[in-house]
Every structure is written in structure tokens, then in C-alpha cells.
Amino acid sequence: MPGIALVTGANKGIGLEIVRQLAATKWQVFLTGRSPASVREAASSLSQSVTPVVLDVTSPSSIEAAVKTVSGVVDHLDVLINNAGVLEEDDSPIFTLPSAQLLRMLDTNTIAPLLVTQAFLPLLRNSASARIINLSSGAGQLTDMGTWAPAYSISKTALNGVTGQLAAALKDSNIAVNAVCPGWVKTEMGGREAPRSVEEGADSIVWLATAAPQRMTGQFIRDRTPIPW
Ligand code: NDP
């Protein structure tokens, strides 16, 4: 049955594709992003069940305003997808990694998903069965840790920690919490060489949002299958 979802960083890339797929199956979707013009433009190409909302995930006042806007339209949320993320092209090697760069990645990729989740939790608790999905990355997988993009990778490892903590804290509730690696996807972040299309990248996320067993929680998912943390 179609539900109500909110997707962060959804003006382009994997986030926009998630919104497109959900809206195509009659979900009511809040398409959020930090630029008012880009969320309006992205939503205008989709169905009327898509509502653009400005949300800069690194700004507490923007999060507060978005909660107010969404609460004025619906009394619950079934799915929250923390998709917004950043990767800096010149991500420094670990030996010279500036703390400021690590802090920037942690701010958007780790702390922001936690703050957005905290803010929307009351609306998620009003759902009969809700799901929180965090866009992580194989780059953050401890069991397969390499040297690529240390700041980004560490921020995704920490996001996995946030996912595990939330899943454990919500285990007796009706809210499932999982992290997803979409694979290497052709987007502005993934680049043109990436083997996966946005449709393929969005697949596990839309499956977790709409069709995965509700009891599946506290997992790291790739291709609809749990993988090691
Ligand atoms: P894109 O760069 O195409 O899109 C990233 C989105 O995040 C944009 O909409 C961007 O907005 C938004 N964003 C960044 N900072 C903020 C902010 N402060 N507030 C709100 N929105 C923000 O990336 P992808 O679609 O490829 O990535 C989506 C997610 O998937 C990310 O979390 C990424 O880490 C993850 N991922 C991607 C992979 C890939 O191969 N593409 C692989 C593994 C994980 P704006 O347009 O304003 O910059």
C-alpha cells in the first residue's frame, strides 16, 4: 500500500531517482534539498504527489522549518531516507588528512542524518510501521577498509554506527532502521565511469522502503542482501 516518504538531497542523483520510483507507485513524497530553486524544478518534472521542501540537513533551523512544513501537511511519515551526502574531490590521504575536511564530511554524512532522524521521529512514531534508511557506502565497510577517500569513508563508517545505535534503540518499536550501499552509481558524485545506473542504485533503497520485511532492522544492505559492517 502506498505510504508517505521524505527523501533528503533529492534534487538530483540517487535521491531524485528514489522519489521518482516511489511517486510512480503512488507514494506521497516530500522531495527535499538545500536549494529552493532546485527542489522546485526537480519536483515539477514529477507527479503531483511530490511536494518540494527546502531542507539543508546541516542547518538545525532548516531542519526545524522542514519539520514544521511537513507536519502542516501530514500527521505521520512512513519512510525517512537520509540520502544527502558529500564527497570532496581532493579527499586527502589519511597521513595528511586535515581535521577540517573530516569534520565537513562528518557534519553532512554522519551528524546530519542523526539530527534529521531525531527531528522527524515524532512523525515516524505516528506511522503503523515505519522505516529509516541511511545511504551509506561500501567505502565505510570496516571489513573491507582501504585507503580511498579517508574522510568520506570514515564518515560512512560512523553513519553505520548511527544506524546500529538507532536500530537497537528502536528495536521494540515499529520502526526499522537500516543502512544501504547503493554500489558505484553514475551520478555527479559517482562520476561517468560508474557501472550502475541511478535506477540500479535506487533499487535496494526502494525495496527497503516498500517491500522488505518490517522485521529486517539493524542491517547493512547491498543488492537487497545483508553484508558485513
Ligand atoms: P549526488 O552528488 O548526485 O547528490 C548528492 C545530493 O546530496 C544532492 O542533492 C546534494 O544537494 C545533496 N546534499 C549535499 N549536502 C546537502 C545538505 N547540506 N543539505 C541537503 N542536501 C545536501 O550524489 P549521489 O546521488 O551519488 O549520492 C546519494 C547518496 O548515496 C550519498 O549519501 C552518497 O554518499 C551515497 N553513495 C553514492 C555512491 C555513488 O556511487 N554515487 C556510492 C555509495 C554511496 P546539492 O545539489 O545542493 O549539492
py3Dmol code that shows the C-alpha trace and the ligand (Angstrom):
import py3Dmol

protein = """\
ATOM      1  CA  MET A   1       0.000   0.000   0.000  1.00  0.00           C
ATOM      2  CA  PRO A   2       1.421   3.436  -0.895  1.00  0.00           C
ATOM      3  CA  GLY A   3       2.658   5.467   2.056  1.00  0.00           C
ATOM      4  CA  ILE A   4       4.337   8.778   2.844  1.00  0.00           C
ATOM      5  CA  ALA A   5       8.100   9.253   2.464  1.00  0.00           C
ATOM      6  CA  LEU A   6      10.664  12.025   2.826  1.00  0.00           C
ATOM      7  CA  VAL A   7      13.974  11.930   0.946  1.00  0.00           C
ATOM      8  CA  THR A   8      16.909  14.262   1.696  1.00  0.00           C
ATOM      9  CA  GLY A   9      19.246  15.548  -1.033  1.00  0.00           C
ATOM     10  CA  ALA A  10      16.640  14.542  -3.608  1.00  0.00           C
ATOM     11  CA  ASN A  11      17.061  17.277  -6.208  1.00  0.00           C
ATOM     12  CA  LYS A  12      19.386  15.045  -8.255  1.00  0.00           C
ATOM     13  CA  GLY A  13      21.222  11.730  -8.391  1.00  0.00           C
ATOM     14  CA  ILE A  14      20.092   8.667  -6.450  1.00  0.00           C
ATOM     15  CA  GLY A  15      17.750  10.722  -4.248  1.00  0.00           C
ATOM     16  CA  LEU A  16      15.790  12.067  -7.218  1.00  0.00           C
ATOM     17  CA  GLU A  17      15.510   8.547  -8.665  1.00  0.00           C
ATOM     18  CA  ILE A  18      14.183   7.216  -5.326  1.00  0.00           C
ATOM     19  CA  VAL A  19      11.494   9.924  -5.357  1.00  0.00           C
ATOM     20  CA  ARG A  20      10.642   9.144  -8.991  1.00  0.00           C
ATOM     21  CA  GLN A  21      10.211   5.412  -8.271  1.00  0.00           C
ATOM     22  CA  LEU A  22       8.142   5.957  -5.122  1.00  0.00           C
ATOM     23  CA  ALA A  23       5.905   8.533  -6.803  1.00  0.00           C
ATOM     24  CA  ALA A  24       5.403   6.168  -9.752  1.00  0.00           C
ATOM     25  CA  THR A  25       3.767   3.719  -7.325  1.00  0.00           C
ATOM     26  CA  LYS A  26       1.515   6.438  -5.892  1.00  0.00           C
ATOM     27  CA  TRP A  27       3.511   7.259  -2.779  1.00  0.00           C
ATOM     28  CA  GLN A  28       3.210  10.757  -1.352  1.00  0.00           C
ATOM     29  CA  VAL A  29       6.782  12.037  -1.291  1.00  0.00           C
ATOM     30  CA  PHE A  30       8.497  15.098   0.177  1.00  0.00           C
ATOM     31  CA  LEU A  31      11.378  15.874  -2.182  1.00  0.00           C
ATOM     32  CA  THR A  32      13.860  17.851  -0.123  1.00  0.00           C
ATOM     33  CA  GLY A  33      17.089  19.665  -0.906  1.00  0.00           C
ATOM     34  CA  ARG A  34      19.042  22.702   0.194  1.00  0.00           C
ATOM     35  CA  SER A  35      18.340  24.938  -2.808  1.00  0.00           C
ATOM     36  CA  PRO A  36      14.737  26.196  -3.176  1.00  0.00           C
ATOM     37  CA  ALA A  37      15.038  26.514  -6.958  1.00  0.00           C
ATOM     38  CA  SER A  38      16.443  23.008  -7.429  1.00  0.00           C
ATOM     39  CA  VAL A  39      13.769  21.257  -5.323  1.00  0.00           C
ATOM     40  CA  ARG A  40      11.024  23.169  -7.141  1.00  0.00           C
ATOM     41  CA  GLU A  41      12.494  22.283 -10.516  1.00  0.00           C
ATOM     42  CA  ALA A  42      13.055  18.613  -9.618  1.00  0.00           C
ATOM     43  CA  ALA A  43       9.514  18.216  -8.273  1.00  0.00           C
ATOM     44  CA  SER A  44       7.957  19.950 -11.271  1.00  0.00           C
ATOM     45  CA  SER A  45       9.052  17.087 -13.529  1.00  0.00           C
ATOM     46  CA  LEU A  46       7.265  14.530 -11.311  1.00  0.00           C
ATOM     47  CA  SER A  47       3.687  13.782 -10.293  1.00  0.00           C
ATOM     48  CA  GLN A  48       1.516  15.941  -8.048  1.00  0.00           C
ATOM     49  CA  SER A  49       2.093  13.532  -5.160  1.00  0.00           C
ATOM     50  CA  VAL A  50       5.619  15.003  -4.880  1.00  0.00           C
ATOM     51  CA  THR A  51       5.973  18.069  -2.638  1.00  0.00           C
ATOM     52  CA  PRO A  52       9.203  20.121  -2.737  1.00  0.00           C
ATOM     53  CA  VAL A  53      10.517  21.182   0.685  1.00  0.00           C
ATOM     54  CA  VAL A  54      13.704  23.125   1.413  1.00  0.00           C
ATOM     55  CA  LEU A  55      15.942  21.202   3.820  1.00  0.00           C
ATOM     56  CA  ASP A  56      19.635  21.846   4.378  1.00  0.00           C
ATOM     57  CA  VAL A  57      20.498  18.838   6.509  1.00  0.00           C
ATOM     58  CA  THR A  58      23.447  20.634   8.149  1.00  0.00           C
ATOM     59  CA  SER A  59      21.285  23.512   9.419  1.00  0.00           C
ATOM     60  CA  PRO A  60      19.278  22.950  12.622  1.00  0.00           C
ATOM     61  CA  SER A  61      16.973  25.869  11.774  1.00  0.00           C
ATOM     62  CA  SER A  62      16.350  24.444   8.294  1.00  0.00           C
ATOM     63  CA  ILE A  63      15.560  21.024   9.809  1.00  0.00           C
ATOM     64  CA  GLU A  64      13.148  22.666  12.253  1.00  0.00           C
ATOM     65  CA  ALA A  65      11.435  24.608   9.456  1.00  0.00           C
ATOM     66  CA  ALA A  66      11.110  21.456   7.314  1.00  0.00           C
ATOM     67  CA  VAL A  67       9.519  19.505  10.192  1.00  0.00           C
ATOM     68  CA  LYS A  68       7.038  22.358  10.616  1.00  0.00           C
ATOM     69  CA  THR A  69       6.207  22.401   6.900  1.00  0.00           C
ATOM     70  CA  VAL A  70       5.779  18.626   6.655  1.00  0.00           C
ATOM     71  CA  SER A  71       3.745  18.471   9.901  1.00  0.00           C
ATOM     72  CA  GLY A  72       1.385  21.028   8.398  1.00  0.00           C
ATOM     73  CA  VAL A  73       0.613  18.642   5.523  1.00  0.00           C
ATOM     74  CA  VAL A  74       0.648  15.124   7.043  1.00  0.00           C
ATOM     75  CA  ASP A  75       0.212  13.612  10.511  1.00  0.00           C
ATOM     76  CA  HIS A  76       2.769  10.820  10.019  1.00  0.00           C
ATOM     77  CA  LEU A  77       5.722   9.635   7.915  1.00  0.00           C
ATOM     78  CA  ASP A  78       6.197   6.001   6.894  1.00  0.00           C
ATOM     79  CA  VAL A  79       9.698   6.298   5.466  1.00  0.00           C
ATOM     80  CA  LEU A  80      12.639   8.642   6.030  1.00  0.00           C
ATOM     81  CA  ILE A  81      15.516   8.289   3.578  1.00  0.00           C
ATOM     82  CA  ASN A  82      18.729  10.023   4.664  1.00  0.00           C
ATOM     83  CA  ASN A  83      20.264  10.276   1.201  1.00  0.00           C
ATOM     84  CA  ALA A  84      22.049  13.667   1.188  1.00  0.00           C
ATOM     85  CA  GLY A  85      25.803  13.240   1.170  1.00  0.00           C
ATOM     86  CA  VAL A  86      29.063  14.906   0.160  1.00  0.00           C
ATOM     87  CA  LEU A  87      32.417  13.683  -1.135  1.00  0.00           C
ATOM     88  CA  GLU A  88      35.260  16.133  -1.751  1.00  0.00           C
ATOM     89  CA  GLU A  89      37.158  15.554  -4.978  1.00  0.00           C
ATOM     90  CA  ASP A  90      40.524  16.198  -3.349  1.00  0.00           C
ATOM     91  CA  ASP A  91      39.840  13.947  -0.345  1.00  0.00           C
ATOM     92  CA  SER A  92      43.294  13.889   1.323  1.00  0.00           C
ATOM     93  CA  PRO A  93      45.270  10.754   2.164  1.00  0.00           C
ATOM     94  CA  ILE A  94      44.959   9.685   5.803  1.00  0.00           C
ATOM     95  CA  PHE A  95      48.548  10.812   6.670  1.00  0.00           C
ATOM     96  CA  THR A  96      47.769  14.445   5.828  1.00  0.00           C
ATOM     97  CA  LEU A  97      44.011  14.495   6.310  1.00  0.00           C
ATOM     98  CA  PRO A  98      43.072  17.953   7.669  1.00  0.00           C
ATOM     99  CA  SER A  99      40.692  17.798  10.615  1.00  0.00           C
ATOM    100  CA  ALA A 100      38.518  20.437   8.922  1.00  0.00           C
ATOM    101  CA  GLN A 101      37.899  18.116   5.980  1.00  0.00           C
ATOM    102  CA  LEU A 102      36.998  15.223   8.252  1.00  0.00           C
ATOM    103  CA  LEU A 103      34.659  17.497  10.219  1.00  0.00           C
ATOM    104  CA  ARG A 104      32.913  18.629   6.986  1.00  0.00           C
ATOM    105  CA  MET A 105      32.265  15.026   5.958  1.00  0.00           C
ATOM    106  CA  LEU A 106      31.104  14.033   9.438  1.00  0.00           C
ATOM    107  CA  ASP A 107      28.803  17.057   9.551  1.00  0.00           C
ATOM    108  CA  THR A 108      26.867  16.187   6.387  1.00  0.00           C
ATOM    109  CA  ASN A 109      27.270  12.406   6.154  1.00  0.00           C
ATOM    110  CA  THR A 110      27.006  11.370   9.817  1.00  0.00           C
ATOM    111  CA  ILE A 111      25.680  14.031  12.176  1.00  0.00           C
ATOM    112  CA  ALA A 112      23.066  15.450   9.792  1.00  0.00           C
ATOM    113  CA  PRO A 113      21.291  12.090   9.242  1.00  0.00           C
ATOM    114  CA  LEU A 114      21.130  11.678  13.020  1.00  0.00           C
ATOM    115  CA  LEU A 115      19.717  15.198  13.585  1.00  0.00           C
ATOM    116  CA  VAL A 116      17.203  14.805  10.733  1.00  0.00           C
ATOM    117  CA  THR A 117      16.103  11.447  12.170  1.00  0.00           C
ATOM    118  CA  GLN A 118      15.717  12.893  15.677  1.00  0.00           C
ATOM    119  CA  ALA A 119      13.610  15.747  14.286  1.00  0.00           C
ATOM    120  CA  PHE A 120      11.278  13.545  12.234  1.00  0.00           C
ATOM    121  CA  LEU A 121      10.989  10.759  14.837  1.00  0.00           C
ATOM    122  CA  PRO A 122       7.658  12.002  16.246  1.00  0.00           C
ATOM    123  CA  LEU A 123       6.094  11.803  12.738  1.00  0.00           C
ATOM    124  CA  LEU A 124       7.664   8.356  12.175  1.00  0.00           C
ATOM    125  CA  ARG A 125       6.302   7.136  15.516  1.00  0.00           C
ATOM    126  CA  ASN A 126       2.805   8.084  14.297  1.00  0.00           C
ATOM    127  CA  SER A 127       3.107   5.516  11.467  1.00  0.00           C
ATOM    128  CA  ALA A 128       1.752   1.975  11.915  1.00  0.00           C
ATOM    129  CA  SER A 129       5.107   0.681  10.619  1.00  0.00           C
ATOM    130  CA  ALA A 130       7.968   2.972   9.692  1.00  0.00           C
ATOM    131  CA  ARG A 131      11.406   2.663   8.109  1.00  0.00           C
ATOM    132  CA  ILE A 132      14.545   4.781   8.295  1.00  0.00           C
ATOM    133  CA  ILE A 133      17.080   4.210   5.519  1.00  0.00           C
ATOM    134  CA  ASN A 134      20.591   5.674   5.649  1.00  0.00           C
ATOM    135  CA  LEU A 135      22.619   5.980   2.435  1.00  0.00           C
ATOM    136  CA  SER A 136      25.966   4.552   3.417  1.00  0.00           C
ATOM    137  CA  SER A 137      28.763   3.190   1.234  1.00  0.00           C
ATOM    138  CA  GLY A 138      30.965   0.147   0.842  1.00  0.00           C
ATOM    139  CA  ALA A 139      33.792   2.665   1.366  1.00  0.00           C
ATOM    140  CA  GLY A 140      32.795   2.743   5.030  1.00  0.00           C
ATOM    141  CA  GLN A 141      32.767  -1.038   5.443  1.00  0.00           C
ATOM    142  CA  LEU A 142      35.253  -1.937   8.226  1.00  0.00           C
ATOM    143  CA  THR A 143      35.650  -5.498   6.948  1.00  0.00           C
ATOM    144  CA  ASP A 144      36.833  -4.185   3.571  1.00  0.00           C
ATOM    145  CA  MET A 145      38.541  -0.892   4.557  1.00  0.00           C
ATOM    146  CA  GLY A 146      41.012   0.510   2.042  1.00  0.00           C
ATOM    147  CA  THR A 147      42.784   3.843   1.587  1.00  0.00           C
ATOM    148  CA  TRP A 148      40.315   5.582  -0.775  1.00  0.00           C
ATOM    149  CA  ALA A 149      38.811   8.909   0.395  1.00  0.00           C
ATOM    150  CA  PRO A 150      39.508   8.569   4.135  1.00  0.00           C
ATOM    151  CA  ALA A 151      37.313  11.446   5.330  1.00  0.00           C
ATOM    152  CA  TYR A 152      34.308  10.277   3.308  1.00  0.00           C
ATOM    153  CA  SER A 153      34.888   6.610   4.197  1.00  0.00           C
ATOM    154  CA  ILE A 154      35.216   7.303   7.926  1.00  0.00           C
ATOM    155  CA  SER A 155      32.033   9.413   7.853  1.00  0.00           C
ATOM    156  CA  LYS A 156      30.139   6.465   6.330  1.00  0.00           C
ATOM    157  CA  THR A 157      31.621   4.026   8.907  1.00  0.00           C
ATOM    158  CA  ALA A 158      30.330   6.407  11.569  1.00  0.00           C
ATOM    159  CA  LEU A 159      26.945   6.572   9.812  1.00  0.00           C
ATOM    160  CA  ASN A 160      26.815   2.789  10.099  1.00  0.00           C
ATOM    161  CA  GLY A 161      27.382   3.278  13.834  1.00  0.00           C
ATOM    162  CA  VAL A 162      24.478   5.729  13.943  1.00  0.00           C
ATOM    163  CA  THR A 163      22.359   3.160  12.101  1.00  0.00           C
ATOM    164  CA  GLY A 164      23.202   0.387  14.578  1.00  0.00           C
ATOM    165  CA  GLN A 165      22.539   2.615  17.592  1.00  0.00           C
ATOM    166  CA  LEU A 166      19.181   3.778  16.231  1.00  0.00           C
ATOM    167  CA  ALA A 167      18.135   0.234  15.302  1.00  0.00           C
ATOM    168  CA  ALA A 168      18.982  -1.029  18.791  1.00  0.00           C
ATOM    169  CA  ALA A 169      17.233   1.903  20.499  1.00  0.00           C
ATOM    170  CA  LEU A 170      14.125   1.363  18.354  1.00  0.00           C
ATOM    171  CA  LYS A 171      14.088  -2.449  18.403  1.00  0.00           C
ATOM    172  CA  ASP A 172      10.891  -2.632  20.464  1.00  0.00           C
ATOM    173  CA  SER A 173       9.150  -0.064  18.279  1.00  0.00           C
ATOM    174  CA  ASN A 174       7.538  -0.302  14.870  1.00  0.00           C
ATOM    175  CA  ILE A 175      10.476   1.498  13.225  1.00  0.00           C
ATOM    176  CA  ALA A 176      13.106  -0.433  11.235  1.00  0.00           C
ATOM    177  CA  VAL A 177      16.494   1.223  10.649  1.00  0.00           C
ATOM    178  CA  ASN A 178      18.967   0.061   8.011  1.00  0.00           C
ATOM    179  CA  ALA A 179      21.995   1.311   6.079  1.00  0.00           C
ATOM    180  CA  VAL A 180      22.392   0.748   2.333  1.00  0.00           C
ATOM    181  CA  CYS A 181      25.336   0.660  -0.040  1.00  0.00           C
ATOM    182  CA  PRO A 182      23.897   1.517  -3.481  1.00  0.00           C
ATOM    183  CA  GLY A 183      27.005   0.301  -5.326  1.00  0.00           C
ATOM    184  CA  TRP A 184      29.054   2.590  -7.559  1.00  0.00           C
ATOM    185  CA  VAL A 185      26.450   4.717  -9.308  1.00  0.00           C
ATOM    186  CA  LYS A 186      26.621   7.146 -12.252  1.00  0.00           C
ATOM    187  CA  THR A 187      25.787  10.493 -10.604  1.00  0.00           C
ATOM    188  CA  GLU A 188      27.594  13.765 -10.033  1.00  0.00           C
ATOM    189  CA  MET A 189      29.282  12.081  -7.043  1.00  0.00           C
ATOM    190  CA  GLY A 190      29.865   8.677  -8.655  1.00  0.00           C
ATOM    191  CA  GLY A 191      31.121  10.078 -11.970  1.00  0.00           C
ATOM    192  CA  ARG A 192      30.640   8.891 -15.540  1.00  0.00           C
ATOM    193  CA  GLU A 193      32.787   5.745 -15.155  1.00  0.00           C
ATOM    194  CA  ALA A 194      30.459   4.204 -12.575  1.00  0.00           C
ATOM    195  CA  PRO A 195      28.923   0.924 -13.782  1.00  0.00           C
ATOM    196  CA  ARG A 196      25.496   1.333 -12.195  1.00  0.00           C
ATOM    197  CA  SER A 197      22.583   3.481 -13.369  1.00  0.00           C
ATOM    198  CA  VAL A 198      20.575   5.528 -10.855  1.00  0.00           C
ATOM    199  CA  GLU A 199      17.734   3.011 -11.334  1.00  0.00           C
ATOM    200  CA  GLU A 200      20.065   0.208 -10.166  1.00  0.00           C
ATOM    201  CA  GLY A 201      21.429   2.374  -7.339  1.00  0.00           C
ATOM    202  CA  ALA A 202      17.939   3.142  -6.039  1.00  0.00           C
ATOM    203  CA  ASP A 203      16.720  -0.458  -6.200  1.00  0.00           C
ATOM    204  CA  SER A 204      17.668  -1.718  -2.700  1.00  0.00           C
ATOM    205  CA  ILE A 205      16.529   1.545  -1.143  1.00  0.00           C
ATOM    206  CA  VAL A 206      13.082   1.478  -2.726  1.00  0.00           C
ATOM    207  CA  TRP A 207      12.827  -2.220  -1.825  1.00  0.00           C
ATOM    208  CA  LEU A 208      13.681  -1.439   1.823  1.00  0.00           C
ATOM    209  CA  ALA A 209      11.156   1.396   1.796  1.00  0.00           C
ATOM    210  CA  THR A 210       8.274  -0.562   0.312  1.00  0.00           C
ATOM    211  CA  ALA A 211       8.734  -4.324   0.310  1.00  0.00           C
ATOM    212  CA  ALA A 212      11.425  -5.618   2.691  1.00  0.00           C
ATOM    213  CA  PRO A 213      10.181  -7.491   5.768  1.00  0.00           C
ATOM    214  CA  GLN A 214       9.446  -4.984   8.571  1.00  0.00           C
ATOM    215  CA  ARG A 215      11.442  -7.188  10.975  1.00  0.00           C
ATOM    216  CA  MET A 216      14.606  -6.533   8.915  1.00  0.00           C
ATOM    217  CA  THR A 217      16.413  -3.916  11.018  1.00  0.00           C
ATOM    218  CA  GLY A 218      19.970  -3.086  12.066  1.00  0.00           C
ATOM    219  CA  GLN A 219      21.376  -4.370   8.767  1.00  0.00           C
ATOM    220  CA  PHE A 220      23.830  -3.081   6.154  1.00  0.00           C
ATOM    221  CA  ILE A 221      22.237  -3.894   2.787  1.00  0.00           C
ATOM    222  CA  ARG A 222      23.574  -4.136  -0.759  1.00  0.00           C
ATOM    223  CA  ASP A 223      21.554  -5.647  -3.611  1.00  0.00           C
ATOM    224  CA  ARG A 224      18.679  -6.457  -1.221  1.00  0.00           C
ATOM    225  CA  THR A 225      21.034  -8.637   0.884  1.00  0.00           C
ATOM    226  CA  PRO A 226      22.714  -8.027   4.272  1.00  0.00           C
ATOM    227  CA  ILE A 227      26.501  -7.541   4.015  1.00  0.00           C
ATOM    228  CA  PRO A 228      29.144  -7.369   6.794  1.00  0.00           C
ATOM    229  CA  TRP A 229      29.632  -3.999   8.520  1.00  0.00           C
TER     230      TRP A 229
END
"""
ligand_1 = """\
48
NDP
P 24.971 13.461 -5.813
O 26.201 14.258 -5.613
O 24.435 13.255 -7.175
O 23.791 14.052 -4.898
C 24.024 14.372 -3.561
C 22.793 15.076 -3.024
O 23.038 15.441 -1.655
C 22.492 16.369 -3.791
O 21.105 16.537 -3.922
C 23.068 17.436 -2.856
O 22.468 18.707 -2.989
C 22.672 16.801 -1.525
N 23.303 17.472 -0.395
C 24.605 17.636 -0.104
N 24.733 18.373 1.010
C 23.486 18.683 1.425
C 22.953 19.421 2.501
N 23.745 20.031 3.392
N 21.611 19.501 2.640
C 20.794 18.906 1.755
N 21.230 18.209 0.692
C 22.564 18.113 0.539
O 25.259 12.075 -5.076
P 24.599 10.622 -5.214
O 23.209 10.718 -5.670
O 25.573 9.771 -5.924
O 24.658 10.188 -3.667
C 23.499 9.984 -2.853
C 23.957 9.243 -1.596
O 24.486 7.955 -1.969
C 25.079 9.949 -0.829
O 24.858 9.833 0.558
C 26.326 9.169 -1.231
O 27.338 9.257 -0.263
C 25.760 7.765 -1.395
N 26.574 6.903 -2.249
C 26.752 7.190 -3.572
C 27.536 6.353 -4.376
C 27.753 6.597 -5.836
O 28.489 5.798 -6.464
N 27.129 7.598 -6.455
C 28.194 5.172 -3.816
C 27.943 4.945 -2.409
C 27.140 5.792 -1.668
P 23.099 19.872 -3.957
O 22.606 19.571 -5.348
O 22.505 21.117 -3.388
O 24.579 19.806 -3.840
"""
view = py3Dmol.view(width=600, height=400)
view.addModel(protein, "pdb")
view.setStyle({"model": 0}, {"cartoon": {"style": "trace"}})
view.addModel(ligand_1, "xyz")
view.setStyle({"model": 1}, {"stick": {}})
view.zoomTo()
view.show()
